[in-house]
């Protein structure tokens, strides 16, 4: 369980770091190949939209606060507060990420806001 706690939390922190650095490739690599996409969107459309949202900002800062991790086998649920600040937008929101372990690495399988 400890490796699940540490691994899944590291994944969300690495995602925040990549997002803040506007490193689209590293950001997208945090998501599982079977990530649950928004209704009606293909993986390519979703990735293209994320890339555009990240690359069109001059500055992005993403911070993770008070992560709470529960692990059951190869699935972890991480609830946390995300503080997002860019040159255009500020947001302070609750997030829930459902993570899946593939090999020895954790990936985001599902993402929800406000829970």
C-alpha positions in Angstrom: 0.0 0.0 0.0 2.8 2.4 0.8 4.2 2.2 -2.7 0.7 2.9 -4.0 0.4 6.0 -1.7 3.7 7.3 -2.7 3.5 6.4 -6.4 0.1 7.8 -7.0 0.8 11.1 -5.2 4.1 11.4 -7.1 2.2 11.0 -10.4 -0.2 13.9 -9.5 2.8 16.1 -8.4 4.7 15.2 -11.6 1.6 16.2 -13.6 1.4 19.5 -11.8 5.1 20.1 -12.4 4.8 19.3 -16.1 1.7 21.5 -16.4 3.5 24.4 -14.7 6.5 24.0 -17.0 4.1 23.8 -20.0 5.7 20.4 -20.9 2.7 19.0 -22.8 4.4 15.6 -23.5 5.1 14.9 -19.8 1.6 16.3 -18.9 -0.2 14.0 -21.3 2.0 11.0 -20.3 0.4 11.1 -16.8 -2.8 9.9 -18.3 -3.6 6.2 -18.9 -4.2 4.9 -22.4 -7.7 4.0 -21.2 -8.3 7.4 -19.6 -12.1 8.1 -19.4 -12.5 10.9 -22.0 -15.2 13.6 -21.9 -18.4 12.4 -23.7 -18.0 12.5 -27.5 -14.3 13.3 -27.6 -11.6 11.1 -29.1 -8.2 10.8 -27.4 -6.6 12.8 -30.2 -9.2 15.6 -29.9 -8.8 15.7 -26.1 -5.0 15.7 -26.3 -5.1 18.5 -28.9 -7.4 20.6 -26.8 -5.2 20.1 -23.7 -2.1 21.0 -25.8 -3.7 24.2 -27.0 -4.8 25.2 -23.5 -1.3 24.7 -22.1 0.7 26.2 -25.0 -1.4 29.4 -25.3 -0.6 30.5 -21.8 2.4 32.7 -21.0 2.7 31.4 -17.5 1.1 28.5 -15.6 1.4 27.6 -11.9 -0.3 24.4 -10.6 0.0 23.5 -6.9 -1.4 20.4 -5.1 -2.5 20.8 -1.5 -3.7 18.3 1.1 -3.7 15.1 -1.1 -5.6 12.2 0.5 -4.8 8.8 -1.1 -6.7 5.5 -0.8 -5.4 2.4 -2.5 -7.1 -0.8 -3.4 -4.9 -3.2 -5.4 -3.9 -1.5 -8.6 -6.3 1.4 -8.2 -5.8 4.5 -6.1 -8.1 7.4 -5.5 -6.5 10.8 -4.8 -8.5 13.7 -3.5 -6.8 17.1 -3.3 -7.1 20.8 -3.6 -5.6 22.2 -6.9 -4.6 25.8 -7.1 -4.2 26.9 -10.7 -2.9 30.3 -11.7 -2.0 31.5 -15.2 -1.7 34.8 -16.9 -5.4 34.6 -17.7 -7.1 32.4 -15.1 -7.1 31.6 -11.4 -8.9 28.6 -9.9 -8.9 26.9 -6.6 -10.8 23.7 -6.8 -11.3 20.2 -5.3 -10.2 17.4 -7.6 -10.5 13.6 -7.5 -8.3 11.5 -9.7 -8.8 7.7 -10.0 -5.4 6.2 -10.7 -4.4 2.9 -12.2 -1.1 1.1 -11.8 0.4 -0.3 -15.0 3.6 -2.1 -14.3 5.4 -0.1 -11.6 4.0 3.3 -12.7 0.7 5.1 -11.8 -1.5 6.8 -14.4 -4.6 8.9 -14.3 -7.7 6.9 -15.4 -10.4 9.3 -14.4 -10.6 13.0 -13.4 -13.4 14.8 -11.6 -13.7 18.3 -10.3 -15.6 19.5 -7.2 -15.6 16.2 -5.4 
